Amino acid sequence: MTDKQTPLVEIRGLVNRFGKQTVHDNLDLDIHPGEILGVVGGSGTGKSVLLRSIVGLRRPNAGSVRVFGEDLQQLDEQQRSQVERRFGVLFQRGALFSSLTVTENVALPLIEHAGLSRDDAEHLACMKLALAGLPPGAGDKFPSELSGGMVKRAALARALALDPDILFLDEPTAGLDPIGAAAFDQLILTLRDALGLSVFLVTHDLDTLYAICDRVAVLAEKRVLVADTLERVAATENDWIQEYFHGPRGRAAVAATANQSSHQPEFR
C-alpha cells in the first residue's frame, strides 16, 4: 500500500515555453494518494499545459515529473506505457470518437491496451458506463446524440476503463448547468471514495472547489503560488486570489456550501 506521505506525482523545477513565451518557470507541485487536488489560475497560467506535462502529452523544457516514483522522460516506450495505463484522463470537450458508439469508445482502450476481445471489452465498458451514472441505453448511442452532461459521463467512463490510480480531469463541469455540474461533482467524490482514486482537477468552478477538493493549487506568476486547504489558500495575500475567492461568485459558493451542509441529514 502506498505511503500516505509519499506523493504519487512529484513535479520539480518545471519549465514550459512556447517560443519566447514562458508559461511555467521553476514550478513545483505534489499530488498525494487519495486526494482531490483542484488547480486554478487566471487565463494563460497554463493549467491544461501542466496537466498535459504530467500525463506525458507535452515534454517540458526543463525540470522533472516523477509519477509513481518514475520519471516518464527517462523510461523506454514499454515502461512508459505501463505507467500511463495507470492514468485516466478526461479532456475538456470529452474527446470521444464521433464515429464510434459510446460503448465502443469506452471499450477501445480495453482492446488496445488490455488485449481484451471485443465482446469482453464491451461487456466491461457497459459496467464502466453504469459506474459513471449513464442509463443502459446510452451505450448504443453516438456522442452527437448525447446531452453535454452525458458526454462528460461517457468520457469519464472511458477514463475509468483501465482502472486507473489517478484521474486527470480538465474542466469537467464546463458547459454544464448548475444541477448537472453539482451531480458530476458528487459522482467524482463518490468514485474517489469507492475506488481509492487520486484526482487532479483543473477547474474554474468555485462550487467544485468548495464541494469536493481536499487541496487547491493556485497557478500565478508562472509557478504554483500556493497549494493548501481551501481555507488557507483563500486567506493568502494575493490580489488575484482575494478577488477570486472573495468576490461575488466566491461569496455565493461559500453560501451555497454552507446551505448544503445545513440540509445534510444527521446520523447518530
Buried (B, 14 or more C-beta within 10 A) or exposed (E): EBEEEEBBBBBEBBBBEEEEEEBBBEBEBBBBBBBBBBBBBEEEBBBBBBBBBBBBEBEBBEBBBBBBEBEBEEBEEEEBEEBBBBBBBBBBBBBBEEEBBBBBBBBBBBBEBBEBEEEBBBBBBBEBBBBBBBEEEBBEBBBEEBEBBBBBBBBBBBBBBBEBBBBBBBBBBBBBEEEBBBBBBEBBBEBBEEEEBBBBBBBBBBBBBBBBBBBBBBBBEBBBBBBBEBEEBBBBEBEBBBEBBEEEBBEEBBEBBEEEEEEEEEEE
